[in-house]
Amino acid sequence: MRQLGATGIKVSEVSLGAMMFGKIGNLDHDECIRMIHRALDAGINCVDTADVFSYGESEEIVGRALKRRRADVVLSTKVGGPMNPENLDVMRGGSRRWITRAVEDSLRRLDTDYVDVCTVNRFDERTDVDETLAALSDLVRAGKIRTIGSCTWPVERIVEAQWVSDDRRHVRMRVDQPPYSILTRGAEQALFPTCLRYGIGVMTWSPLRSGWLTGRYRRDHVDMTTVRAKFLPHTFDPARPENQRKIDAVEALVALAEEAGLSLTHLALGFTLTHPAVATVFLGPRTPEQLEDLLAGTETRLPDDVLDRIDAIVPPGENIPATYSGRANPALLDPTLRRRS
Protein backbone atom coordinates (compact mmCIF):
# COMPACT_ATOMS: atom_id res chain seq x y z
CA MET A 1 0.00 0.00 0.00
CA ARG A 2 1.04 3.59 -0.68
CA GLN A 3 -0.25 6.90 0.62
CA LEU A 4 -2.38 8.82 -1.88
CA GLY A 5 -0.72 12.16 -1.39
CA ALA A 6 -2.04 14.00 1.66
CA THR A 7 -5.55 12.52 1.41
CA GLY A 8 -5.15 10.02 4.24
CA ILE A 9 -6.21 7.30 1.79
CA LYS A 10 -4.03 4.25 1.20
CA VAL A 11 -4.10 2.60 -2.20
CA SER A 12 -2.48 -0.51 -3.60
CA GLU A 13 0.48 0.36 -5.81
CA VAL A 14 -1.49 -0.89 -8.80
CA SER A 15 -5.20 -0.24 -9.29
CA LEU A 16 -7.75 -1.68 -11.68
CA GLY A 17 -8.82 0.68 -14.46
CA ALA A 18 -12.23 -0.11 -15.95
CA MET A 19 -12.04 1.78 -19.24
CA MET A 20 -12.17 -1.43 -21.29
CA PHE A 21 -15.29 -2.75 -19.56
CA GLY A 22 -18.31 -2.21 -21.80
CA LYS A 23 -18.97 -1.62 -25.45
CA ILE A 24 -15.58 -0.07 -26.29
CA GLY A 25 -13.83 -3.15 -24.89
CA ASN A 26 -15.23 -6.27 -23.21
CA LEU A 27 -18.95 -6.72 -23.87
CA ASP A 28 -19.33 -9.62 -21.41
CA HIS A 29 -20.48 -8.00 -18.17
CA ASP A 30 -20.19 -11.19 -16.14
CA GLU A 31 -16.61 -11.72 -17.27
CA CYS A 32 -15.76 -8.10 -16.40
CA ILE A 33 -17.22 -8.61 -12.93
CA ARG A 34 -15.14 -11.75 -12.46
CA MET A 35 -12.05 -9.76 -13.48
CA ILE A 36 -12.82 -7.10 -10.88
CA HIS A 37 -13.22 -9.77 -8.21
CA ARG A 38 -9.97 -11.42 -9.31
CA ALA A 39 -8.12 -8.11 -8.98
CA LEU A 40 -9.54 -7.50 -5.50
CA ASP A 41 -8.67 -11.03 -4.42
CA ALA A 42 -5.10 -10.43 -5.64
CA GLY A 43 -4.71 -7.49 -3.25
CA ILE A 44 -5.78 -4.54 -5.38
CA ASN A 45 -7.95 -2.19 -3.31
CA CYS A 46 -8.67 0.60 -5.81
CA VAL A 47 -10.95 0.53 -8.86
CA ASP A 48 -11.09 3.48 -11.28
CA THR A 49 -13.77 4.19 -13.83
CA ALA A 50 -15.43 7.25 -15.46
CA ASP A 51 -18.86 8.32 -16.58
CA VAL A 52 -17.60 8.64 -20.15
CA PHE A 53 -16.30 5.05 -20.31
CA SER A 54 -18.82 3.44 -22.67
CA TYR A 55 -21.19 6.24 -21.64
CA GLY A 56 -21.90 4.90 -18.19
CA GLU A 57 -21.76 1.19 -18.94
CA SER A 58 -18.40 0.78 -17.22
CA GLU A 59 -19.73 2.41 -14.05
CA GLU A 60 -22.74 0.09 -14.06
CA ILE A 61 -20.46 -2.96 -14.34
CA VAL A 62 -18.26 -1.71 -11.50
CA GLY A 63 -21.32 -1.01 -9.38
CA ARG A 64 -22.58 -4.56 -9.81
CA ALA A 65 -19.15 -6.03 -9.05
CA LEU A 66 -18.78 -4.06 -5.81
CA LYS A 67 -22.27 -4.81 -4.53
CA ARG A 68 -21.02 -6.70 -1.47
CA ARG A 69 -17.45 -5.39 -1.38
CA ARG A 70 -17.88 -1.62 -1.48
CA ALA A 71 -16.57 -0.97 2.03
CA ASP A 72 -13.21 -2.58 1.19
CA VAL A 73 -12.58 -0.64 -2.02
CA VAL A 74 -11.23 2.81 -2.85
CA LEU A 75 -13.64 3.74 -5.64
CA SER A 76 -12.56 6.39 -8.14
CA THR A 77 -14.52 7.91 -11.01
CA LYS A 78 -14.22 10.85 -13.37
CA VAL A 79 -16.76 13.41 -14.55
CA GLY A 80 -16.67 16.23 -17.08
CA GLY A 81 -16.18 14.23 -20.26
CA PRO A 82 -18.76 14.43 -23.09
CA MET A 83 -21.78 12.24 -22.33
CA ASN A 84 -23.77 12.88 -25.51
CA PRO A 85 -22.24 11.02 -28.49
CA GLU A 86 -24.52 12.92 -30.86
CA ASN A 87 -23.25 16.33 -29.73
CA LEU A 88 -19.88 16.45 -27.98
CA ASP A 89 -20.28 20.12 -27.03
CA VAL A 90 -23.13 19.53 -24.57
CA MET A 91 -23.48 17.43 -21.42
CA ARG A 92 -19.85 17.96 -20.44
CA GLY A 93 -17.46 20.35 -18.70
CA GLY A 94 -16.82 21.88 -15.29
CA SER A 95 -19.90 24.03 -14.65
CA ARG A 96 -21.76 23.66 -11.36
CA ARG A 97 -24.87 22.43 -13.15
CA TRP A 98 -23.06 19.71 -15.04
CA ILE A 99 -20.67 18.61 -12.28
CA THR A 100 -23.58 18.20 -9.85
CA ARG A 101 -25.67 16.25 -12.34
CA ALA A 102 -22.74 14.11 -13.48
CA VAL A 103 -21.78 13.10 -9.92
CA GLU A 104 -25.38 12.22 -9.06
CA ASP A 105 -25.63 10.12 -12.25
CA SER A 106 -22.36 8.36 -11.46
CA LEU A 107 -23.49 7.52 -7.92
CA ARG A 108 -26.69 6.04 -9.31
CA ARG A 109 -24.86 3.89 -11.87
CA LEU A 110 -22.27 2.81 -9.30
CA ASP A 111 -25.07 2.04 -6.82
CA THR A 112 -23.28 3.77 -3.97
CA ASP A 113 -23.77 6.78 -1.68
CA TYR A 114 -20.27 8.16 -2.20
CA VAL A 115 -17.05 7.81 -4.17
CA ASP A 116 -13.63 7.99 -2.57
CA VAL A 117 -12.03 9.91 -5.44
CA CYS A 118 -13.74 12.09 -8.04
CA THR A 119 -11.61 13.78 -10.67
CA VAL A 120 -12.55 16.25 -13.41
CA ASN A 121 -11.71 14.74 -16.76
CA ARG A 122 -9.73 17.39 -18.72
CA PHE A 123 -9.67 21.09 -17.85
CA ASP A 124 -12.69 23.06 -19.02
CA GLU A 125 -11.37 26.30 -20.50
CA ARG A 126 -14.92 27.66 -20.80
CA THR A 127 -15.61 27.57 -17.06
CA ASP A 128 -13.96 29.51 -14.24
CA VAL A 129 -12.13 26.98 -12.08
CA ASP A 130 -13.67 28.74 -9.05
CA GLU A 131 -17.11 27.46 -10.12
CA THR A 132 -15.82 23.92 -10.62
CA LEU A 133 -14.13 23.87 -7.23
CA ALA A 134 -17.18 25.36 -5.50
CA ALA A 135 -19.44 22.65 -6.92
CA LEU A 136 -17.03 19.87 -5.97
CA SER A 137 -16.55 21.31 -2.49
CA ASP A 138 -20.29 21.29 -1.87
CA LEU A 139 -20.43 17.63 -2.94
CA VAL A 140 -17.58 16.80 -0.55
CA ARG A 141 -19.35 18.56 2.32
CA ALA A 142 -22.52 16.67 1.44
CA GLY A 143 -20.63 13.39 1.90
CA LYS A 144 -20.92 12.31 -1.73
CA ILE A 145 -17.20 12.61 -2.52
CA ARG A 146 -14.29 11.87 -0.20
CA THR A 147 -11.52 13.66 -2.11
CA ILE A 148 -11.33 15.54 -5.42
CA GLY A 149 -8.78 15.93 -8.15
CA SER A 150 -7.92 16.45 -11.80
CA CYS A 151 -7.32 14.14 -14.73
CA THR A 152 -4.91 15.17 -17.49
CA TRP A 153 -4.84 18.86 -16.56
CA PRO A 154 -1.96 21.15 -17.55
CA VAL A 155 0.30 21.65 -14.56
CA GLU A 156 -0.32 25.40 -14.51
CA ARG A 157 -4.06 24.75 -14.10
CA ILE A 158 -3.35 22.41 -11.18
CA VAL A 159 -1.36 25.17 -9.47
CA GLU A 160 -4.11 27.68 -10.25
CA ALA A 161 -6.67 25.38 -8.61
CA GLN A 162 -4.51 25.18 -5.48
CA TRP A 163 -4.34 28.96 -5.22
CA VAL A 164 -8.05 29.45 -5.92
CA SER A 165 -8.95 26.88 -3.28
CA ASP A 166 -6.81 28.70 -0.73
CA ASP A 167 -8.20 32.11 -1.66
CA ARG A 168 -11.90 31.09 -1.79
CA ARG A 169 -11.75 28.45 0.98
CA HIS A 170 -12.72 25.60 -1.30
CA VAL A 171 -11.76 21.97 -0.78
CA ARG A 172 -8.32 21.46 -2.34
CA MET A 173 -7.69 19.07 -5.18
CA ARG A 174 -5.56 16.30 -3.68
CA VAL A 175 -5.31 13.89 -6.63
CA ASP A 176 -4.10 14.03 -10.22
CA GLN A 177 -4.41 11.37 -12.90
CA PRO A 178 -1.91 11.83 -15.75
CA PRO A 179 -0.73 9.40 -18.44
CA TYR A 180 2.69 7.94 -17.65
CA SER A 181 4.79 5.30 -19.36
CA ILE A 182 8.25 4.80 -20.82
CA LEU A 183 6.97 6.47 -24.00
CA THR A 184 5.09 9.21 -22.12
CA ARG A 185 7.46 10.82 -19.62
CA GLY A 186 6.35 14.43 -19.91
CA ALA A 187 4.87 14.33 -16.40
CA GLU A 188 8.41 14.15 -15.02
CA GLN A 189 9.12 17.67 -16.24
CA ALA A 190 6.92 19.76 -13.94
CA LEU A 191 3.80 17.79 -13.04
CA PHE A 192 5.37 15.25 -10.67
CA PRO A 193 7.49 17.83 -8.82
CA THR A 194 4.38 20.03 -8.45
CA CYS A 195 2.31 17.16 -7.10
CA LEU A 196 5.00 16.33 -4.56
CA ARG A 197 5.14 20.00 -3.49
CA TYR A 198 1.39 20.28 -2.91
CA GLY A 199 0.79 16.82 -1.46
CA ILE A 200 -1.18 15.67 -4.50
CA GLY A 201 -1.50 11.92 -4.92
CA VAL A 202 -0.63 10.75 -8.43
CA MET A 203 -2.68 7.95 -10.01
CA THR A 204 -1.21 7.24 -13.45
CA TRP A 205 -2.88 5.59 -16.42
CA SER A 206 -1.81 3.91 -19.67
CA PRO A 207 1.43 2.27 -18.43
CA LEU A 208 1.52 0.29 -21.70
CA ARG A 209 0.87 3.38 -23.88
CA SER A 210 -2.33 2.03 -25.44
CA GLY A 211 -0.68 -1.32 -26.15
CA TRP A 212 2.55 -0.03 -27.69
CA LEU A 213 4.51 -1.54 -24.82
CA THR A 214 3.05 -5.02 -25.19
CA GLY A 215 5.20 -5.99 -28.18
CA ARG A 216 2.24 -6.23 -30.55
CA TYR A 217 3.48 -3.30 -32.62
CA ARG A 218 6.89 -4.02 -34.11
CA ARG A 219 8.92 -2.94 -37.10
CA ASP A 220 8.05 -6.08 -39.05
CA HIS A 221 4.37 -6.12 -38.05
CA VAL A 222 1.93 -3.56 -36.67
CA ASP A 223 -1.30 -5.27 -35.63
CA MET A 224 -4.05 -2.95 -36.86
CA THR A 225 -6.78 -5.41 -35.86
CA THR A 226 -6.59 -4.66 -32.14
CA VAL A 227 -9.40 -2.79 -30.41
CA ARG A 228 -7.22 0.26 -29.78
CA ALA A 229 -5.83 0.34 -33.33
CA LYS A 230 -9.35 0.31 -34.74
CA PHE A 231 -10.43 3.00 -32.29
CA LEU A 232 -7.42 5.30 -32.89
CA PRO A 233 -5.85 4.20 -36.22
CA HIS A 234 -3.78 7.38 -36.64
CA THR A 235 -1.80 6.57 -33.47
CA PHE A 236 -0.74 3.18 -34.85
CA ASP A 237 -0.39 3.72 -38.62
CA PRO A 238 3.27 2.78 -39.34
CA ALA A 239 3.35 5.14 -42.32
CA ARG A 240 3.26 8.13 -39.99
CA PRO A 241 6.74 9.39 -38.93
CA GLU A 242 5.72 9.87 -35.29
CA ASN A 243 4.71 6.21 -35.09
CA GLN A 244 8.02 5.16 -36.61
CA ARG A 245 9.70 6.91 -33.67
CA LYS A 246 7.60 4.79 -31.32
CA ILE A 247 8.56 1.65 -33.21
CA ASP A 248 12.26 2.52 -32.95
CA ALA A 249 11.92 2.95 -29.19
CA VAL A 250 9.91 -0.26 -28.82
CA GLU A 251 12.53 -2.27 -30.70
CA ALA A 252 15.25 -1.00 -28.35
CA LEU A 253 13.06 -1.69 -25.31
CA VAL A 254 12.28 -5.22 -26.48
CA ALA A 255 16.02 -5.96 -26.67
CA LEU A 256 16.55 -4.45 -23.21
CA ALA A 257 13.69 -6.48 -21.73
CA GLU A 258 15.11 -9.70 -23.15
CA GLU A 259 18.52 -8.94 -21.65
CA ALA A 260 16.87 -8.23 -18.30
CA GLY A 261 14.92 -11.48 -18.45
CA LEU A 262 11.57 -9.70 -18.55
CA SER A 263 8.65 -9.39 -20.90
CA LEU A 264 8.20 -5.93 -22.40
CA THR A 265 4.91 -5.62 -20.50
CA HIS A 266 6.59 -6.26 -17.16
CA LEU A 267 9.48 -3.91 -17.99
CA ALA A 268 6.97 -1.17 -18.76
CA LEU A 269 4.97 -1.78 -15.59
CA GLY A 270 8.07 -1.91 -13.40
CA PHE A 271 9.17 1.45 -14.81
CA THR A 272 5.94 3.23 -13.86
CA LEU A 273 6.17 1.98 -10.27
CA THR A 274 9.60 3.58 -9.82
CA HIS A 275 8.92 7.31 -9.59
CA PRO A 276 8.45 8.54 -5.97
CA ALA A 277 5.53 10.78 -6.99
CA VAL A 278 3.44 7.83 -8.19
CA ALA A 279 1.00 6.46 -5.64
CA THR A 280 -0.72 3.92 -7.89
CA VAL A 281 -0.73 2.79 -11.52
CA PHE A 282 -4.00 1.97 -13.28
CA LEU A 283 -3.99 -1.37 -15.09
CA GLY A 284 -6.49 -1.39 -17.97
CA PRO A 285 -7.03 -5.01 -19.09
CA ARG A 286 -9.75 -6.03 -21.51
CA THR A 287 -9.52 -9.79 -21.01
CA PRO A 288 -8.79 -12.13 -18.10
CA GLU A 289 -5.55 -13.19 -19.82
CA GLN A 290 -4.36 -9.58 -19.96
CA LEU A 291 -5.23 -9.13 -16.30
CA GLU A 292 -3.25 -12.22 -15.26
CA ASP A 293 -0.20 -11.04 -17.20
CA LEU A 294 -0.36 -7.62 -15.56
CA LEU A 295 -0.84 -9.06 -12.08
CA ALA A 296 2.23 -11.24 -12.63
CA GLY A 297 4.27 -8.12 -13.38
CA THR A 298 3.33 -6.12 -10.29
CA GLU A 299 6.33 -7.42 -8.35
CA THR A 300 8.79 -6.23 -11.01
CA ARG A 301 11.47 -3.90 -9.69
CA LEU A 302 14.01 -2.48 -12.09
CA PRO A 303 17.65 -2.03 -11.03
CA ASP A 304 19.46 1.24 -11.70
CA ASP A 305 21.40 -0.10 -14.68
CA VAL A 306 18.16 -1.03 -16.46
CA LEU A 307 16.61 2.35 -15.58
CA ASP A 308 19.73 4.09 -16.92
CA ARG A 309 19.36 2.26 -20.23
CA ILE A 310 15.68 3.20 -20.41
CA ASP A 311 16.75 6.82 -19.90
CA ALA A 312 19.10 6.45 -22.87
CA ILE A 313 16.26 5.16 -25.09
CA VAL A 314 13.63 7.68 -23.96
CA PRO A 315 15.18 10.61 -22.06
CA PRO A 316 13.57 11.74 -18.79
CA GLY A 317 10.72 14.18 -19.36
CA GLU A 318 10.31 13.29 -23.03
CA ASN A 319 7.13 12.21 -24.77
CA ILE A 320 7.31 10.24 -27.96
CA PRO A 321 6.57 11.54 -30.57
CA ALA A 322 6.56 15.07 -29.10
CA THR A 323 9.99 15.82 -27.61
CA TYR A 324 10.77 18.31 -24.88
CA SER A 325 13.27 21.03 -25.74
CA GLY A 326 14.10 23.69 -23.24
CA ARG A 327 15.93 24.54 -20.06
CA ALA A 328 17.21 21.50 -18.20
CA ASN A 329 14.90 20.60 -15.32
CA PRO A 330 16.58 19.67 -12.00
CA ALA A 331 13.83 17.13 -11.36
CA LEU A 332 15.09 15.22 -14.40
CA LEU A 333 18.84 15.49 -13.90
CA ASP A 334 19.15 13.76 -10.50
CA PRO A 335 18.03 10.08 -10.70
CA THR A 336 17.34 9.98 -6.95
CA LEU A 337 14.51 12.48 -7.49
CA ARG A 338 12.84 10.14 -10.00
CA ARG A 339 13.29 6.77 -8.30
CA ARG A 340 11.69 5.39 -5.20
CA SER A 341 14.37 4.28 -2.74
C-alpha positions as MATLAB code, in Angstrom:
seq = 'MRQLGATGIKVSEVSLGAMMFGKIGNLDHDECIRMIHRALDAGINCVDTADVFSYGESEEIVGRALKRRRADVVLSTKVGGPMNPENLDVMRGGSRRWITRAVEDSLRRLDTDYVDVCTVNRFDERTDVDETLAALSDLVRAGKIRTIGSCTWPVERIVEAQWVSDDRRHVRMRVDQPPYSILTRGAEQALFPTCLRYGIGVMTWSPLRSGWLTGRYRRDHVDMTTVRAKFLPHTFDPARPENQRKIDAVEALVALAEEAGLSLTHLALGFTLTHPAVATVFLGPRTPEQLEDLLAGTETRLPDDVLDRIDAIVPPGENIPATYSGRANPALLDPTLRRRS';
ca = [
       0.000    0.000    0.000;
       1.043    3.590   -0.678;
      -0.254    6.902    0.620;
      -2.383    8.815   -1.876;
      -0.718   12.161   -1.390;
      -2.041   13.995    1.662;
      -5.554   12.520    1.407;
      -5.147   10.019    4.245;
      -6.208    7.304    1.787;
      -4.025    4.254    1.202;
      -4.104    2.597   -2.202;
      -2.484   -0.507   -3.602;
       0.482    0.363   -5.814;
      -1.490   -0.889   -8.804;
      -5.200   -0.242   -9.291;
      -7.751   -1.678  -11.682;
      -8.820    0.678  -14.458;
     -12.232   -0.113  -15.946;
     -12.037    1.777  -19.242;
     -12.171   -1.428  -21.291;
     -15.290   -2.746  -19.559;
     -18.307   -2.209  -21.799;
     -18.971   -1.619  -25.450;
     -15.578   -0.075  -26.288;
     -13.834   -3.155  -24.894;
     -15.234   -6.266  -23.208;
     -18.954   -6.725  -23.866;
     -19.326   -9.617  -21.413;
     -20.483   -8.002  -18.175;
     -20.194  -11.190  -16.137;
     -16.605  -11.717  -17.271;
     -15.764   -8.095  -16.402;
     -17.222   -8.610  -12.934;
     -15.143  -11.750  -12.458;
     -12.050   -9.763  -13.475;
     -12.818   -7.105  -10.880;
     -13.220   -9.766   -8.207;
      -9.972  -11.422   -9.307;
      -8.122   -8.112   -8.983;
      -9.542   -7.496   -5.502;
      -8.669  -11.032   -4.417;
      -5.100  -10.432   -5.642;
      -4.709   -7.487   -3.255;
      -5.783   -4.539   -5.385;
      -7.948   -2.191   -3.308;
      -8.668    0.596   -5.812;
     -10.946    0.534   -8.863;
     -11.095    3.476  -11.277;
     -13.773    4.194  -13.830;
     -15.427    7.247  -15.462;
     -18.858    8.322  -16.580;
     -17.603    8.643  -20.147;
     -16.298    5.051  -20.307;
     -18.817    3.437  -22.669;
     -21.188    6.241  -21.643;
     -21.897    4.903  -18.189;
     -21.762    1.191  -18.941;
     -18.402    0.777  -17.216;
     -19.735    2.410  -14.048;
     -22.741    0.087  -14.064;
     -20.464   -2.956  -14.337;
     -18.263   -1.709  -11.500;
     -21.320   -1.012   -9.376;
     -22.580   -4.558   -9.815;
     -19.149   -6.031   -9.051;
     -18.776   -4.063   -5.812;
     -22.267   -4.809   -4.534;
     -21.024   -6.703   -1.467;
     -17.447   -5.389   -1.375;
     -17.885   -1.617   -1.482;
     -16.565   -0.966    2.033;
     -13.212   -2.576    1.195;
     -12.580   -0.642   -2.024;
     -11.229    2.812   -2.851;
     -13.641    3.744   -5.641;
     -12.560    6.394   -8.140;
     -14.517    7.909  -11.011;
     -14.221   10.855  -13.371;
     -16.760   13.411  -14.550;
     -16.668   16.234  -17.078;
     -16.182   14.226  -20.261;
     -18.757   14.426  -23.090;
     -21.784   12.241  -22.332;
     -23.772   12.878  -25.506;
     -22.240   11.021  -28.490;
     -24.515   12.923  -30.861;
     -23.252   16.332  -29.730;
     -19.879   16.445  -27.981;
     -20.284   20.118  -27.030;
     -23.134   19.535  -24.570;
     -23.477   17.431  -21.418;
     -19.855   17.961  -20.437;
     -17.461   20.353  -18.696;
     -16.818   21.877  -15.294;
     -19.898   24.029  -14.651;
     -21.758   23.663  -11.362;
     -24.868   22.431  -13.150;
     -23.057   19.709  -15.043;
     -20.672   18.615  -12.275;
     -23.579   18.203   -9.854;
     -25.668   16.246  -12.344;
     -22.739   14.105  -13.480;
     -21.782   13.098   -9.921;
     -25.384   12.217   -9.065;
     -25.634   10.116  -12.253;
     -22.356    8.358  -11.459;
     -23.486    7.524   -7.917;
     -26.692    6.044   -9.311;
     -24.856    3.895  -11.866;
     -22.267    2.812   -9.296;
     -25.073    2.044   -6.823;
     -23.278    3.773   -3.967;
     -23.773    6.775   -1.678;
     -20.274    8.161   -2.196;
     -17.054    7.807   -4.174;
     -13.634    7.987   -2.569;
     -12.028    9.910   -5.444;
     -13.737   12.085   -8.042;
     -11.612   13.782  -10.673;
     -12.545   16.250  -13.408;
     -11.713   14.735  -16.764;
      -9.732   17.387  -18.723;
      -9.669   21.088  -17.851;
     -12.691   23.061  -19.025;
     -11.366   26.303  -20.504;
     -14.917   27.661  -20.800;
     -15.613   27.568  -17.059;
     -13.960   29.513  -14.236;
     -12.127   26.981  -12.078;
     -13.669   28.739   -9.049;
     -17.109   27.459  -10.124;
     -15.818   23.922  -10.624;
     -14.128   23.869   -7.229;
     -17.177   25.359   -5.504;
     -19.441   22.649   -6.918;
     -17.031   19.866   -5.969;
     -16.548   21.314   -2.487;
     -20.291   21.287   -1.872;
     -20.430   17.629   -2.936;
     -17.580   16.799   -0.553;
     -19.346   18.557    2.316;
     -22.523   16.666    1.440;
     -20.629   13.389    1.896;
     -20.916   12.309   -1.734;
     -17.197   12.612   -2.522;
     -14.285   11.871   -0.204;
     -11.519   13.657   -2.111;
     -11.334   15.537   -5.418;
      -8.775   15.930   -8.148;
      -7.924   16.451  -11.797;
      -7.322   14.139  -14.728;
      -4.910   15.168  -17.487;
      -4.840   18.864  -16.565;
      -1.960   21.149  -17.552;
       0.303   21.649  -14.560;
      -0.323   25.405  -14.508;
      -4.057   24.745  -14.103;
      -3.348   22.407  -11.184;
      -1.359   25.171   -9.472;
      -4.113   27.677  -10.254;
      -6.665   25.378   -8.610;
      -4.512   25.179   -5.478;
      -4.344   28.965   -5.217;
      -8.045   29.452   -5.924;
      -8.947   26.880   -3.279;
      -6.809   28.701   -0.726;
      -8.202   32.110   -1.664;
     -11.898   31.092   -1.788;
     -11.750   28.450    0.979;
     -12.722   25.599   -1.305;
     -11.755   21.973   -0.778;
      -8.316   21.459   -2.339;
      -7.691   19.070   -5.179;
      -5.564   16.299   -3.679;
      -5.312   13.886   -6.629;
      -4.098   14.031  -10.221;
      -4.413   11.369  -12.900;
      -1.906   11.829  -15.749;
      -0.729    9.398  -18.443;
       2.686    7.937  -17.654;
       4.791    5.302  -19.360;
       8.246    4.799  -20.820;
       6.970    6.472  -23.998;
       5.094    9.207  -22.119;
       7.461   10.821  -19.624;
       6.350   14.434  -19.906;
       4.869   14.326  -16.396;
       8.414   14.147  -15.017;
       9.117   17.674  -16.244;
       6.920   19.759  -13.944;
       3.805   17.789  -13.041;
       5.367   15.251  -10.674;
       7.490   17.835   -8.815;
       4.384   20.032   -8.455;
       2.312   17.160   -7.097;
       5.004   16.334   -4.557;
       5.144   19.997   -3.491;
       1.389   20.275   -2.915;
       0.792   16.818   -1.458;
      -1.177   15.674   -4.500;
      -1.501   11.917   -4.918;
      -0.629   10.750   -8.434;
      -2.684    7.954  -10.010;
      -1.212    7.243  -13.451;
      -2.878    5.588  -16.416;
      -1.811    3.906  -19.670;
       1.429    2.268  -18.430;
       1.522    0.292  -21.697;
       0.865    3.378  -23.875;
      -2.327    2.030  -25.441;
      -0.675   -1.321  -26.155;
       2.555   -0.033  -27.693;
       4.513   -1.540  -24.816;
       3.054   -5.025  -25.186;
       5.204   -5.990  -28.180;
       2.245   -6.231  -30.546;
       3.481   -3.303  -32.621;
       6.888   -4.019  -34.111;
       8.921   -2.938  -37.098;
       8.049   -6.082  -39.051;
       4.374   -6.118  -38.047;
       1.929   -3.561  -36.674;
      -1.299   -5.272  -35.632;
      -4.052   -2.948  -36.864;
      -6.783   -5.415  -35.859;
      -6.587   -4.658  -32.135;
      -9.404   -2.792  -30.407;
      -7.221    0.261  -29.783;
      -5.832    0.341  -33.335;
      -9.352    0.310  -34.742;
     -10.429    3.000  -32.289;
      -7.416    5.301  -32.893;
      -5.853    4.205  -36.220;
      -3.778    7.375  -36.635;
      -1.804    6.572  -33.473;
      -0.737    3.183  -34.851;
      -0.388    3.718  -38.619;
       3.271    2.783  -39.342;
       3.353    5.136  -42.321;
       3.260    8.134  -39.988;
       6.736    9.393  -38.927;
       5.721    9.870  -35.286;
       4.706    6.211  -35.093;
       8.021    5.161  -36.614;
       9.703    6.905  -33.671;
       7.600    4.788  -31.316;
       8.562    1.645  -33.209;
      12.258    2.521  -32.954;
      11.923    2.945  -29.192;
       9.905   -0.260  -28.823;
      12.531   -2.269  -30.698;
      15.247   -0.998  -28.354;
      13.064   -1.690  -25.311;
      12.281   -5.221  -26.477;
      16.018   -5.957  -26.670;
      16.549   -4.446  -23.206;
      13.688   -6.475  -21.726;
      15.113   -9.696  -23.154;
      18.525   -8.942  -21.647;
      16.872   -8.233  -18.295;
      14.919  -11.484  -18.445;
      11.571   -9.702  -18.549;
       8.649   -9.386  -20.900;
       8.195   -5.929  -22.405;
       4.909   -5.620  -20.496;
       6.594   -6.260  -17.163;
       9.478   -3.911  -17.989;
       6.966   -1.165  -18.757;
       4.969   -1.778  -15.593;
       8.071   -1.912  -13.405;
       9.170    1.454  -14.807;
       5.944    3.228  -13.865;
       6.174    1.983  -10.272;
       9.601    3.580   -9.815;
       8.919    7.305   -9.591;
       8.448    8.538   -5.971;
       5.527   10.781   -6.988;
       3.441    7.827   -8.187;
       0.997    6.460   -5.638;
      -0.718    3.925   -7.888;
      -0.735    2.788  -11.518;
      -3.996    1.968  -13.285;
      -3.991   -1.369  -15.091;
      -6.485   -1.393  -17.972;
      -7.027   -5.006  -19.087;
      -9.754   -6.030  -21.506;
      -9.524   -9.793  -21.010;
      -8.787  -12.135  -18.097;
      -5.553  -13.189  -19.821;
      -4.356   -9.582  -19.959;
      -5.233   -9.125  -16.296;
      -3.248  -12.217  -15.261;
      -0.196  -11.039  -17.198;
      -0.356   -7.615  -15.563;
      -0.836   -9.063  -12.082;
       2.232  -11.237  -12.634;
       4.271   -8.116  -13.377;
       3.325   -6.119  -10.290;
       6.334   -7.415   -8.349;
       8.791   -6.233  -11.013;
      11.468   -3.896   -9.687;
      14.013   -2.483  -12.093;
      17.651   -2.025  -11.033;
      19.456    1.236  -11.696;
      21.401   -0.096  -14.676;
      18.158   -1.025  -16.460;
      16.613    2.350  -15.581;
      19.730    4.092  -16.922;
      19.362    2.264  -20.232;
      15.677    3.203  -20.413;
      16.750    6.823  -19.898;
      19.095    6.451  -22.868;
      16.260    5.162  -25.092;
      13.631    7.677  -23.963;
      15.178   10.611  -22.057;
      13.567   11.745  -18.787;
      10.723   14.177  -19.357;
      10.311   13.290  -23.030;
       7.134   12.208  -24.770;
       7.314   10.240  -27.964;
       6.570   11.543  -30.572;
       6.563   15.073  -29.099;
       9.991   15.821  -27.609;
      10.766   18.314  -24.877;
      13.275   21.025  -25.742;
      14.098   23.691  -23.243;
      15.928   24.541  -20.060;
      17.209   21.495  -18.201;
      14.899   20.596  -15.320;
      16.575   19.674  -11.995;
      13.830   17.132  -11.357;
      15.086   15.217  -14.405;
      18.839   15.489  -13.898;
      19.153   13.757  -10.503;
      18.028   10.078  -10.703;
      17.344    9.984   -6.954;
      14.510   12.481   -7.488;
      12.839   10.144   -9.999;
      13.292    6.774   -8.302;
      11.686    5.394   -5.203;
      14.369    4.279   -2.743;
];
